[in-house]
Amino acid sequence: MNKTDKAYYACDEHVDYILDDYIYAEGTFPQINKIEPNDLWITCEYCQNKSVYLVGNVSSPTKCG
Ligand SMILES: [Zn+2]
């Protein structure tokens, strides 16, 4: 099994777009993680706004495996 570690940053406006892209590309539903406001400025995949969501199956330290 391939590990899916792709993740995309999305602003509030484009999170739906990113979600569709992810499902289309990966064939699976990703996790959507809210980024804390104090995090670094990371731009959205679709625009130059600050992203507020990280869309992807990123490994979480609270999750085993
Ligand atoms: Zn955007």
N, CA, C, O and the ligand as a Tripos MOL2 file, in Angstrom:
@<TRIPOS>MOLECULE
protein
  261   259    66     0     0
PROTEIN
NO_CHARGES

@<TRIPOS>ATOM
      1 N           0.8430   -1.2070    0.0000 N.3       1 MET1
      2 CA          0.0000    0.0000    0.0000 C.3       1 MET1
      3 C           0.8720    1.2480    0.0000 C.2       1 MET1
      4 O           1.8420    1.3600    0.7490 O.2       1 MET1
      5 N           0.5010    2.1590   -0.8440 N.am      2 ASN2
      6 CA          1.2100    3.4290   -0.8610 C.3       2 ASN2
      7 C           0.7390    4.3180    0.2770 C.2       2 ASN2
      8 O          -0.4500    4.4200    0.5800 O.2       2 ASN2
      9 N           1.6990    4.9400    0.8760 N.am      3 LYS3
     10 CA          1.3490    5.9080    1.9120 C.3       3 LYS3
     11 C           1.0140    7.2320    1.2490 C.2       3 LYS3
     12 O           1.7940    7.7510    0.4510 O.2       3 LYS3
     13 N          -0.1020    7.7530    1.5680 N.am      4 THR4
     14 CA         -0.4890    9.0500    1.0300 C.3       4 THR4
     15 C          -0.0520   10.1310    1.9890 C.2       4 THR4
     16 O          -0.5990   10.2880    3.0810 O.2       4 THR4
     17 N           0.9460   10.8720    1.5540 N.am      5 ASP5
     18 CA          1.4320   11.9270    2.4380 C.3       5 ASP5
     19 C           1.3460   13.2900    1.7660 C.2       5 ASP5
     20 O           1.9610   14.2600    2.2080 O.2       5 ASP5
     21 N           0.5760   13.3410    0.7010 N.am      6 LYS6
     22 CA          0.3770   14.6250    0.0450 C.3       6 LYS6
     23 C          -0.5260   15.4960    0.8940 C.2       6 LYS6
     24 O          -1.4770   15.0240    1.5160 O.2       6 LYS6
     25 N          -0.2110   16.7510    0.9020 N.am      7 ALA7
     26 CA         -1.0500   17.6850    1.6410 C.3       7 ALA7
     27 C          -1.0820   19.0160    0.9010 C.2       7 ALA7
     28 O          -0.0820   19.4550    0.3330 O.2       7 ALA7
     29 N          -2.2170   19.6290    0.9190 N.am      8 TYR8
     30 CA         -2.3950   20.8810    0.1970 C.3       8 TYR8
     31 C          -2.9050   21.9480    1.1520 C.2       8 TYR8
     32 O          -3.7330   21.6790    2.0220 O.2       8 TYR8
     33 N          -2.4070   23.1440    0.9800 N.am      9 TYR9
     34 CA         -2.8610   24.2460    1.8070 C.3       9 TYR9
     35 C          -3.9810   24.9810    1.0980 C.2       9 TYR9
     36 O          -3.9320   25.2080   -0.1110 O.2       9 TYR9
     37 N          -4.9830   25.3440    1.8650 N.am     10 ALA10
     38 CA         -6.1440   25.9900    1.2750 C.3      10 ALA10
     39 C          -6.6350   27.1190    2.1710 C.2      10 ALA10
     40 O          -6.6470   27.0120    3.3970 O.2      10 ALA10
     41 N          -7.0420   28.2090    1.5110 N.am     11 CYS11
     42 CA         -7.6870   29.2700    2.2610 C.3      11 CYS11
     43 C          -9.1570   28.8920    2.4670 C.2      11 CYS11
     44 O          -9.6320   27.8820    1.9470 O.2      11 CYS11
     45 N          -9.8410   29.6950    3.2110 N.am     12 ASP12
     46 CA        -11.2360   29.3990    3.5350 C.3      12 ASP12
     47 C         -12.1030   29.3160    2.2840 C.2      12 ASP12
     48 O         -13.0740   28.5610    2.2260 O.2      12 ASP12
     49 N         -11.7290   30.1080    1.2900 N.am     13 GLU13
     50 CA        -12.5180   30.2080    0.0680 C.3      13 GLU13
     51 C         -12.3280   29.0010   -0.8470 C.2      13 GLU13
     52 O         -13.2560   28.5930   -1.5450 O.2      13 GLU13
     53 N         -11.1320   28.4370   -0.8430 N.am     14 HIS14
     54 CA        -10.7860   27.4180   -1.8280 C.3      14 HIS14
     55 C         -10.6710   26.0160   -1.2560 C.2      14 HIS14
     56 O         -10.2440   25.0900   -1.9460 O.2      14 HIS14
     57 N         -11.0460   25.8610   -0.0130 N.am     15 VAL15
     58 CA        -10.8970   24.5370    0.5990 C.3      15 VAL15
     59 C         -11.7240   23.4880   -0.1380 C.2      15 VAL15
     60 O         -11.3220   22.3270   -0.2240 O.2      15 VAL15
     61 N         -12.8730   23.8890   -0.6670 N.am     16 ASP16
     62 CA        -13.7040   22.9540   -1.4290 C.3      16 ASP16
     63 C         -13.0250   22.5200   -2.7320 C.2      16 ASP16
     64 O         -13.1270   21.3640   -3.1420 O.2      16 ASP16
     65 N         -12.3380   23.4570   -3.3690 N.am     17 TYR17
     66 CA        -11.6200   23.1490   -4.6040 C.3      17 TYR17
     67 C         -10.5130   22.1340   -4.3300 C.2      17 TYR17
     68 O         -10.3570   21.1340   -5.0310 O.2      17 TYR17
     69 N          -9.7650   22.4320   -3.2920 N.am     18 ILE18
     70 CA         -8.6450   21.5630   -2.9310 C.3      18 ILE18
     71 C          -9.1530   20.1730   -2.5770 C.2      18 ILE18
     72 O          -8.5520   19.1580   -2.9300 O.2      18 ILE18
     73 N         -10.2590   20.1580   -1.8800 N.am     19 LEU19
     74 CA        -10.8680   18.8900   -1.4830 C.3      19 LEU19
     75 C         -11.2230   18.0550   -2.7190 C.2      19 LEU19
     76 O         -10.9240   16.8620   -2.7790 O.2      19 LEU19
     77 N         -11.8530   18.6880   -3.6870 N.am     20 ASP20
     78 CA        -12.1940   17.9990   -4.9340 C.3      20 ASP20
     79 C         -10.9420   17.5000   -5.6500 C.2      20 ASP20
     80 O         -10.8960   16.3650   -6.1240 O.2      20 ASP20
     81 N          -9.9320   18.3610   -5.7210 N.am     21 ASP21
     82 CA         -8.6800   17.9820   -6.3680 C.3      21 ASP21
     83 C          -8.0650   16.7650   -5.6880 C.2      21 ASP21
     84 O          -7.5960   15.8350   -6.3440 O.2      21 ASP21
     85 N          -8.0780   16.7950   -4.4010 N.am     22 TYR22
     86 CA         -7.4540   15.7230   -3.6370 C.3      22 TYR22
     87 C          -8.1640   14.4000   -3.8820 C.2      22 TYR22
     88 O          -7.5320   13.3760   -4.1410 O.2      22 TYR22
     89 N          -9.4790   14.4390   -3.7950 N.am     23 ILE23
     90 CA        -10.2640   13.2220   -3.9860 C.3      23 ILE23
     91 C         -10.0620   12.6870   -5.3980 C.2      23 ILE23
     92 O          -9.9480   11.4780   -5.5990 O.2      23 ILE23
     93 N         -10.0190   13.5850   -6.3700 N.am     24 TYR24
     94 CA         -9.8080   13.1920   -7.7570 C.3      24 TYR24
     95 C          -8.4230   12.5680   -7.9440 C.2      24 TYR24
     96 O          -8.2790   11.5490   -8.6180 O.2      24 TYR24
     97 N          -7.4110   13.1870   -7.3420 N.am     25 ALA25
     98 CA         -6.0310   12.7420   -7.5340 C.3      25 ALA25
     99 C          -5.7150   11.4870   -6.7330 C.2      25 ALA25
    100 O          -5.0200   10.5920   -7.2130 O.2      25 ALA25
    101 N          -6.2220   11.4280   -5.5290 N.am     26 GLU26
    102 CA         -5.8260   10.3520   -4.6250 C.3      26 GLU26
    103 C          -6.8840    9.2640   -4.4900 C.2      26 GLU26
    104 O          -6.5870    8.1550   -4.0470 O.2      26 GLU26
    105 N          -8.1080    9.5820   -4.8700 N.am     27 GLY27
    106 CA         -9.1750    8.5970   -4.7710 C.3      27 GLY27
    107 C          -9.6090    8.2880   -3.3600 C.2      27 GLY27
    108 O         -10.2530    7.2710   -3.0990 O.2      27 GLY27
    109 N          -9.2530    9.1670   -2.4610 N.am     28 THR28
    110 CA         -9.6400    8.9630   -1.0710 C.3      28 THR28
    111 C          -9.9540   10.2980   -0.4220 C.2      28 THR28
    112 O          -9.4920   11.3490   -0.8670 O.2      28 THR28
    113 N         -10.7280   10.2380    0.6100 N.am     29 PHE29
    114 CA        -11.1220   11.4610    1.2860 C.3      29 PHE29
    115 C         -10.0560   11.8720    2.2920 C.2      29 PHE29
    116 O          -9.6880   11.0860    3.1660 O.2      29 PHE29
    117 N          -9.5620   13.0900    2.1740 N.am     30 PRO30
    118 CA         -8.4730   13.5150    3.0530 C.3      30 PRO30
    119 C          -8.9490   14.0320    4.4000 C.2      30 PRO30
    120 O         -10.1300   14.3100    4.6120 O.2      30 PRO30
    121 N          -8.0050   14.1450    5.2780 N.am     31 GLN31
    122 CA         -8.2650   14.8680    6.5190 C.3      31 GLN31
    123 C          -8.2060   16.3630    6.2250 C.2      31 GLN31
    124 O          -7.4670   16.8120    5.3490 O.2      31 GLN31
    125 N          -8.9830   17.1070    6.9610 N.am     32 ILE32
    126 CA         -8.9120   18.5600    6.8570 C.3      32 ILE32
    127 C          -8.5360   19.1060    8.2240 C.2      32 ILE32
    128 O          -9.2920   19.0110    9.1910 O.2      32 ILE32
    129 N          -7.3570   19.6740    8.2680 N.am     33 ASN33
    130 CA         -6.8510   20.1880    9.5330 C.3      33 ASN33
    131 C          -6.8280   21.7020    9.5160 C.2      33 ASN33
    132 O          -6.2880   22.3130    8.5930 O.2      33 ASN33
    133 N          -7.4040   22.2970   10.5170 N.am     34 LYS34
    134 CA         -7.3630   23.7480   10.6300 C.3      34 LYS34
    135 C          -5.9780   24.1660   11.0910 C.2      34 LYS34
    136 O          -5.4230   23.6100   12.0380 O.2      34 LYS34
    137 N          -5.4380   25.1490   10.4050 N.am     35 ILE35
    138 CA         -4.1160   25.6650   10.7750 C.3      35 ILE35
    139 C          -4.2860   26.7310   11.8440 C.2      35 ILE35
    140 O          -5.1730   27.5810   11.7660 O.2      35 ILE35
    141 N          -3.4440   26.6690   12.8110 N.am     36 GLU36
    142 CA         -3.5090   27.6790   13.8610 C.3      36 GLU36
    143 C          -3.1250   29.0460   13.3120 C.2      36 GLU36
    144 O          -2.2360   29.1460   12.4660 O.2      36 GLU36
    145 N          -3.7780   30.0890   13.7790 N.am     37 PRO37
    146 CA         -3.5320   31.4460   13.2480 C.3      37 PRO37
    147 C          -2.0960   31.9090   13.4180 C.2      37 PRO37
    148 O          -1.6260   32.7620   12.6660 O.2      37 PRO37
    149 N          -1.4130   31.3680   14.3750 N.am     38 ASN38
    150 CA         -0.0410   31.8120   14.6310 C.3      38 ASN38
    151 C           0.9840   31.1230   13.7480 C.2      38 ASN38
    152 O           2.1700   31.4520   13.7830 O.2      38 ASN38
    153 N           0.5230   30.1720   12.9630 N.am     39 ASP39
    154 CA          1.4540   29.4540   12.0990 C.3      39 ASP39
    155 C           2.0400   30.3800   11.0340 C.2      39 ASP39
    156 O           1.5910   31.5100   10.8450 O.2      39 ASP39
    157 N           3.0360   29.8710   10.3600 N.am     40 LEU40
    158 CA          3.6720   30.6250    9.2870 C.3      40 LEU40
    159 C           2.6720   30.9560    8.1890 C.2      40 LEU40
    160 O           1.6770   30.2570    7.9930 O.2      40 LEU40
    161 N           2.9590   32.0250    7.4910 N.am     41 TRP41
    162 CA          2.1380   32.3970    6.3530 C.3      41 TRP41
    163 C           2.4240   31.4300    5.2010 C.2      41 TRP41
    164 O           3.4960   31.4410    4.5960 O.2      41 TRP41
    165 N           1.4340   30.6060    4.9280 N.am     42 ILE42
    166 CA          1.5550   29.6660    3.8190 C.3      42 ILE42
    167 C           0.3980   29.9500    2.8830 C.2      42 ILE42
    168 O          -0.7630   29.9140    3.2900 O.2      42 ILE42
    169 N           0.7130   30.2310    1.6370 N.am     43 THR43
    170 CA         -0.3360   30.6410    0.7190 C.3      43 THR43
    171 C          -1.1520   29.4490    0.2430 C.2      43 THR43
    172 O          -0.6760   28.3160    0.1730 O.2      43 THR43
    173 N          -2.3790   29.7510   -0.0750 N.am     44 CYS44
    174 CA         -3.3070   28.8040   -0.6470 C.3      44 CYS44
    175 C          -2.7950   28.3000   -1.9980 C.2      44 CYS44
    176 O          -2.0600   29.0010   -2.6930 O.2      44 CYS44
    177 N          -3.1910   27.0810   -2.3600 N.am     45 GLU45
    178 CA         -2.7940   26.5320   -3.6580 C.3      45 GLU45
    179 C          -3.4410   27.2970   -4.8150 C.2      45 GLU45
    180 O          -2.9350   27.2880   -5.9370 O.2      45 GLU45
    181 N          -4.5460   27.9480   -4.5330 N.am     46 TYR46
    182 CA         -5.3380   28.5740   -5.5940 C.3      46 TYR46
    183 C          -5.2130   30.0860   -5.6460 C.2      46 TYR46
    184 O          -5.5530   30.6980   -6.6590 O.2      46 TYR46
    185 N          -4.7430   30.6860   -4.5970 N.am     47 CYS47
    186 CA         -4.6470   32.1390   -4.5740 C.3      47 CYS47
    187 C          -3.5170   32.5510   -3.6330 C.2      47 CYS47
    188 O          -2.7720   31.7070   -3.1350 O.2      47 CYS47
    189 N          -3.4010   33.8230   -3.4010 N.am     48 GLN48
    190 CA         -2.3060   34.3310   -2.5780 C.3      48 GLN48
    191 C          -2.7300   34.6150   -1.1470 C.2      48 GLN48
    192 O          -1.9820   35.2070   -0.3690 O.2      48 GLN48
    193 N          -3.9280   34.1890   -0.8140 N.am     49 ASN49
    194 CA         -4.3740   34.3810    0.5550 C.3      49 ASN49
    195 C          -3.6860   33.4100    1.4910 C.2      49 ASN49
    196 O          -3.1410   32.3900    1.0700 O.2      49 ASN49
    197 N          -3.7220   33.7400    2.7420 N.am     50 LYS50
    198 CA         -3.1500   32.8490    3.7340 C.3      50 LYS50
    199 C          -4.0370   31.6240    3.8860 C.2      50 LYS50
    200 O          -5.2540   31.7370    4.0370 O.2      50 LYS50
    201 N          -3.4240   30.4690    3.8430 N.am     51 SER51
    202 CA         -4.2010   29.2450    3.9820 C.3      51 SER51
    203 C          -4.6280   29.0630    5.4400 C.2      51 SER51
    204 O          -3.9060   29.4140    6.3740 O.2      51 SER51
    205 N          -5.8000   28.5150    5.5920 N.am     52 VAL52
    206 CA         -6.3130   28.2400    6.9370 C.3      52 VAL52
    207 C          -6.5670   26.7550    7.1500 C.2      52 VAL52
    208 O          -6.8450   26.3180    8.2660 O.2      52 VAL52
    209 N          -6.4700   25.9790    6.0680 N.am     53 TYR53
    210 CA         -6.6580   24.5370    6.1810 C.3      53 TYR53
    211 C          -5.4990   23.7950    5.5370 C.2      53 TYR53
    212 O          -4.9370   24.2250    4.5300 O.2      53 TYR53
    213 N          -5.1660   22.6850    6.1380 N.am     54 LEU54
    214 CA         -4.2280   21.7510    5.5360 C.3      54 LEU54
    215 C          -5.0190   20.5050    5.1740 C.2      54 LEU54
    216 O          -5.5010   19.7750    6.0400 O.2      54 LEU54
    217 N          -5.1410   20.2830    3.8640 N.am     55 VAL55
    218 CA         -5.9500   19.1750    3.3770 C.3      55 VAL55
    219 C          -5.0320   18.0320    2.9800 C.2      55 VAL55
    220 O          -4.2110   18.1790    2.0750 O.2      55 VAL55
    221 N          -5.1620   16.9180    3.6370 N.am     56 GLY56
    222 CA         -4.3300   15.7770    3.3060 C.3      56 GLY56
    223 C          -4.1950   14.8340    4.4790 C.2      56 GLY56
    224 O          -4.4640   15.1860    5.6270 O.2      56 GLY56
    225 N          -3.7750   13.6420    4.1610 N.am     57 ASN57
    226 CA         -3.6240   12.6350    5.2030 C.3      57 ASN57
    227 C          -2.2360   12.7320    5.8220 C.2      57 ASN57
    228 O          -1.3890   11.8560    5.6440 O.2      57 ASN57
    229 N          -2.0350   13.7940    6.5340 N.am     58 VAL58
    230 CA         -0.7540   13.9820    7.1900 C.3      58 VAL58
    231 C          -0.7280   13.1720    8.4800 C.2      58 VAL58
    232 O          -1.7260   13.0570    9.1920 O.2      58 VAL58
    233 N           0.4290   12.6240    8.7490 N.am     59 SER59
    234 CA          0.5490   11.8060    9.9520 C.3      59 SER59
    235 C           0.4740   12.6850   11.1870 C.2      59 SER59
    236 O           1.1600   13.7010   11.3030 O.2      59 SER59
    237 N          -0.3590   12.2720   12.0800 N.am     60 SER60
    238 CA         -0.5580   13.0460   13.2940 C.3      60 SER60
    239 C           0.1760   12.4000   14.4660 C.2      60 SER60
    240 O           0.1630   11.1770   14.6040 O.2      60 SER60
    241 N           0.8090   13.2000   15.3020 N.am     61 PRO61
    242 CA          1.5390   12.6400   16.4380 C.3      61 PRO61
    243 C           0.6100   11.9770   17.4660 C.2      61 PRO61
    244 O           1.0490   11.1670   18.2820 O.2      61 PRO61
    245 N          -0.6620   12.3300   17.4110 N.am     62 THR62
    246 CA         -1.6070   11.7510   18.3680 C.3      62 THR62
    247 C          -2.1330   10.4080   17.8760 C.2      62 THR62
    248 O          -2.7960    9.6760   18.6110 O.2      62 THR62
    249 N          -1.8210   10.0970   16.6100 N.am     63 LYS63
    250 CA         -2.3680    8.8800   16.0290 C.3      63 LYS63
    251 C          -1.2630    7.8530   15.8820 C.2      63 LYS63
    252 O          -0.1850    8.1780   15.3850 O.2      63 LYS63
    253 N          -1.5000    6.6570   16.2910 N.am     64 CYS64
    254 CA         -0.5040    5.6030   16.1680 C.3      64 CYS64
    255 C          -0.5970    4.9650   14.7890 C.2      64 CYS64
    256 O          -1.6900    4.6370   14.3250 O.2      64 CYS64
    257 N           0.5380    4.7890   14.1370 N.am     65 GLY65
    258 CA          0.5550    4.1600   12.8260 C.3      65 GLY65
    259 C           0.6830    5.2130   11.7860 C.2      65 GLY65
    260 O           0.7170    4.9030   10.5950 O.2      65 GLY65
    261 ZN         -7.4500   30.4140   -1.9280 Zn       66 ZN66
@<TRIPOS>BOND
     1     1     2 1
     2     2     3 1
     3     3     4 2
     4     3     5 am
     5     5     6 1
     6     6     7 1
     7     7     8 2
     8     7     9 am
     9     9    10 1
    10    10    11 1
    11    11    12 2
    12    11    13 am
    13    13    14 1
    14    14    15 1
    15    15    16 2
    16    15    17 am
    17    17    18 1
    18    18    19 1
    19    19    20 2
    20    19    21 am
    21    21    22 1
    22    22    23 1
    23    23    24 2
    24    23    25 am
    25    25    26 1
    26    26    27 1
    27    27    28 2
    28    27    29 am
    29    29    30 1
    30    30    31 1
    31    31    32 2
    32    31    33 am
    33    33    34 1
    34    34    35 1
    35    35    36 2
    36    35    37 am
    37    37    38 1
    38    38    39 1
    39    39    40 2
    40    39    41 am
    41    41    42 1
    42    42    43 1
    43    43    44 2
    44    43    45 am
    45    45    46 1
    46    46    47 1
    47    47    48 2
    48    47    49 am
    49    49    50 1
    50    50    51 1
    51    51    52 2
    52    51    53 am
    53    53    54 1
    54    54    55 1
    55    55    56 2
    56    55    57 am
    57    57    58 1
    58    58    59 1
    59    59    60 2
    60    59    61 am
    61    61    62 1
    62    62    63 1
    63    63    64 2
    64    63    65 am
    65    65    66 1
    66    66    67 1
    67    67    68 2
    68    67    69 am
    69    69    70 1
    70    70    71 1
    71    71    72 2
    72    71    73 am
    73    73    74 1
    74    74    75 1
    75    75    76 2
    76    75    77 am
    77    77    78 1
    78    78    79 1
    79    79    80 2
    80    79    81 am
    81    81    82 1
    82    82    83 1
    83    83    84 2
    84    83    85 am
    85    85    86 1
    86    86    87 1
    87    87    88 2
    88    87    89 am
    89    89    90 1
    90    90    91 1
    91    91    92 2
    92    91    93 am
    93    93    94 1
    94    94    95 1
    95    95    96 2
    96    95    97 am
    97    97    98 1
    98    98    99 1
    99    99   100 2
   100    99   101 am
   101   101   102 1
   102   102   103 1
   103   103   104 2
   104   103   105 am
   105   105   106 1
   106   106   107 1
   107   107   108 2
   108   107   109 am
   109   109   110 1
   110   110   111 1
   111   111   112 2
   112   111   113 am
   113   113   114 1
   114   114   115 1
   115   115   116 2
   116   115   117 am
   117   117   118 1
   118   118   119 1
   119   119   120 2
   120   119   121 am
   121   121   122 1
   122   122   123 1
   123   123   124 2
   124   123   125 am
   125   125   126 1
   126   126   127 1
   127   127   128 2
   128   127   129 am
   129   129   130 1
   130   130   131 1
   131   131   132 2
   132   131   133 am
   133   133   134 1
   134   134   135 1
   135   135   136 2
   136   135   137 am
   137   137   138 1
   138   138   139 1
   139   139   140 2
   140   139   141 am
   141   141   142 1
   142   142   143 1
   143   143   144 2
   144   143   145 am
   145   145   146 1
   146   146   147 1
   147   147   148 2
   148   147   149 am
   149   149   150 1
   150   150   151 1
   151   151   152 2
   152   151   153 am
   153   153   154 1
   154   154   155 1
   155   155   156 2
   156   155   157 am
   157   157   158 1
   158   158   159 1
   159   159   160 2
   160   159   161 am
   161   161   162 1
   162   162   163 1
   163   163   164 2
   164   163   165 am
   165   165   166 1
   166   166   167 1
   167   167   168 2
   168   167   169 am
   169   169   170 1
   170   170   171 1
   171   171   172 2
   172   171   173 am
   173   173   174 1
   174   174   175 1
   175   175   176 2
   176   175   177 am
   177   177   178 1
   178   178   179 1
   179   179   180 2
   180   179   181 am
   181   181   182 1
   182   182   183 1
   183   183   184 2
   184   183   185 am
   185   185   186 1
   186   186   187 1
   187   187   188 2
   188   187   189 am
   189   189   190 1
   190   190   191 1
   191   191   192 2
   192   191   193 am
   193   193   194 1
   194   194   195 1
   195   195   196 2
   196   195   197 am
   197   197   198 1
   198   198   199 1
   199   199   200 2
   200   199   201 am
   201   201   202 1
   202   202   203 1
   203   203   204 2
   204   203   205 am
   205   205   206 1
   206   206   207 1
   207   207   208 2
   208   207   209 am
   209   209   210 1
   210   210   211 1
   211   211   212 2
   212   211   213 am
   213   213   214 1
   214   214   215 1
   215   215   216 2
   216   215   217 am
   217   217   218 1
   218   218   219 1
   219   219   220 2
   220   219   221 am
   221   221   222 1
   222   222   223 1
   223   223   224 2
   224   223   225 am
   225   225   226 1
   226   226   227 1
   227   227   228 2
   228   227   229 am
   229   229   230 1
   230   230   231 1
   231   231   232 2
   232   231   233 am
   233   233   234 1
   234   234   235 1
   235   235   236 2
   236   235   237 am
   237   237   238 1
   238   238   239 1
   239   239   240 2
   240   239   241 am
   241   241   242 1
   242   242   243 1
   243   243   244 2
   244   243   245 am
   245   245   246 1
   246   246   247 1
   247   247   248 2
   248   247   249 am
   249   249   250 1
   250   250   251 1
   251   251   252 2
   252   251   253 am
   253   253   254 1
   254   254   255 1
   255   255   256 2
   256   255   257 am
   257   257   258 1
   258   258   259 1
   259   259   260 2
@<TRIPOS>SUBSTRUCTURE
     1 MET1         2 RESIDUE 1 A MET
     2 ASN2         6 RESIDUE 1 A ASN
     3 LYS3        10 RESIDUE 1 A LYS
     4 THR4        14 RESIDUE 1 A THR
     5 ASP5        18 RESIDUE 1 A ASP
     6 LYS6        22 RESIDUE 1 A LYS
     7 ALA7        26 RESIDUE 1 A ALA
     8 TYR8        30 RESIDUE 1 A TYR
     9 TYR9        34 RESIDUE 1 A TYR
    10 ALA10       38 RESIDUE 1 A ALA
    11 CYS11       42 RESIDUE 1 A CYS
    12 ASP12       46 RESIDUE 1 A ASP
    13 GLU13       50 RESIDUE 1 A GLU
    14 HIS14       54 RESIDUE 1 A HIS
    15 VAL15       58 RESIDUE 1 A VAL
    16 ASP16       62 RESIDUE 1 A ASP
    17 TYR17       66 RESIDUE 1 A TYR
    18 ILE18       70 RESIDUE 1 A ILE
    19 LEU19       74 RESIDUE 1 A LEU
    20 ASP20       78 RESIDUE 1 A ASP
    21 ASP21       82 RESIDUE 1 A ASP
    22 TYR22       86 RESIDUE 1 A TYR
    23 ILE23       90 RESIDUE 1 A ILE
    24 TYR24       94 RESIDUE 1 A TYR
    25 ALA25       98 RESIDUE 1 A ALA
    26 GLU26      102 RESIDUE 1 A GLU
    27 GLY27      106 RESIDUE 1 A GLY
    28 THR28      110 RESIDUE 1 A THR
    29 PHE29      114 RESIDUE 1 A PHE
    30 PRO30      118 RESIDUE 1 A PRO
    31 GLN31      122 RESIDUE 1 A GLN
    32 ILE32      126 RESIDUE 1 A ILE
    33 ASN33      130 RESIDUE 1 A ASN
    34 LYS34      134 RESIDUE 1 A LYS
    35 ILE35      138 RESIDUE 1 A ILE
    36 GLU36      142 RESIDUE 1 A GLU
    37 PRO37      146 RESIDUE 1 A PRO
    38 ASN38      150 RESIDUE 1 A ASN
    39 ASP39      154 RESIDUE 1 A ASP
    40 LEU40      158 RESIDUE 1 A LEU
    41 TRP41      162 RESIDUE 1 A TRP
    42 ILE42      166 RESIDUE 1 A ILE
    43 THR43      170 RESIDUE 1 A THR
    44 CYS44      174 RESIDUE 1 A CYS
    45 GLU45      178 RESIDUE 1 A GLU
    46 TYR46      182 RESIDUE 1 A TYR
    47 CYS47      186 RESIDUE 1 A CYS
    48 GLN48      190 RESIDUE 1 A GLN
    49 ASN49      194 RESIDUE 1 A ASN
    50 LYS50      198 RESIDUE 1 A LYS
    51 SER51      202 RESIDUE 1 A SER
    52 VAL52      206 RESIDUE 1 A VAL
    53 TYR53      210 RESIDUE 1 A TYR
    54 LEU54      214 RESIDUE 1 A LEU
    55 VAL55      218 RESIDUE 1 A VAL
    56 GLY56      222 RESIDUE 1 A GLY
    57 ASN57      226 RESIDUE 1 A ASN
    58 VAL58      230 RESIDUE 1 A VAL
    59 SER59      234 RESIDUE 1 A SER
    60 SER60      238 RESIDUE 1 A SER
    61 PRO61      242 RESIDUE 1 A PRO
    62 THR62      246 RESIDUE 1 A THR
    63 LYS63      250 RESIDUE 1 A LYS
    64 CYS64      254 RESIDUE 1 A CYS
    65 GLY65      258 RESIDUE 1 A GLY
    66 ZN66       261 GROUP 0 **** ****
